[in-house]
Amino acid sequence: MERFENVALDSSTPNEPQFDCLANSLVQLLETAKQDLERDRDAAKASLAKASSILQSEIERRSGANDAGTGGLAGWQIARVRAFIDKNLDGTIHIEDLSAVARRSAAHFARSFKHTIGESPHAYVMRRRLEKACHLMITSSESLSQIALSVGFSDQSHLCKRFKQAFGESPSNWRREREIVGIPWGRVTEKLARRIVGRQQAHEELHENRSSSQPVSSSAD
């Protein structure tokens, strides 16, 4: 504990007011935790948790600042956004939801996301919906109507419309062909991503011009 305090206050650390404030706060929290460790473990845990939260926030702030010059998102931001999208594919995903996860304004997030990923948030979400639908069509016996709802489409008709835009054929035909041929899922995913991204390019400008209050991708898209 004492060793950590010495590191935080070492003269080699960045000389800026915000860092000094951070270091002092961490030292105080760690000192409190050390004093409470024997008499009140719950209080000690609370102090350590707060210190950890402060340190994590500073790490993320610096990561974001360092990445700002490139116009893209930091690795931790992309990881969180992707995880959020995959977890919420069955519902409506708003640009505000994604920008909050990345801790950026909606407008800045949309630009940075495309700069980093190479496609708009809407195109990415739609691609993930179709990729998951394809995965379920190959690996499960669920009906197309069930699959459509589970990946965020309003109904089977909506899935068919988007699927034909991406593949040029109906999902039922696509499913039947792969059930017969038995194409490995890894190859399906690779080809799927290329085709969907290509087809989505024609629609990106329209979706990017929508206001931030509109969903990135919903059951009505």
Salt bridges, closest charged atoms under 4 A:
GLU16 OE2 - ARG61 NH2 3.86
GLU16 OE1 - ARG62 NH2 3.74
GLU31 OE1 - LYS34 NZ 3.36
ASP36 OD1 - ARG39 NE 3.20
GLU58 OE2 - ARG61 NH2 2.86
GLU58 OE2 - ARG62 NE 2.52
GLU60 OE2 - ARG80 NH2 2.68
GLU60 OE1 - ARG103 NH1 2.58
ASP86 OD1 - ARG128 NE 2.91
GLU119 OE2 - ARG127 NH2 2.53
GLU131 OE2 - ARG127 NH1 3.04
GLU131 OE1 - ARG128 NH1 2.38
GLU177 OE1 - ARG178 NH1 3.23
GLU179 OE2 - ARG175 NE 3.81
GLU190 OE2 - ARG194 NH1 3.14
GLU204 OE1 - LYS114 NZ 3.13
GLU208 OE2 - LYS114 NZ 3.13
ASP221 OD2 - HIS122 NE2 3.55
ASP221 OD1 - ARG210 NH1 3.32
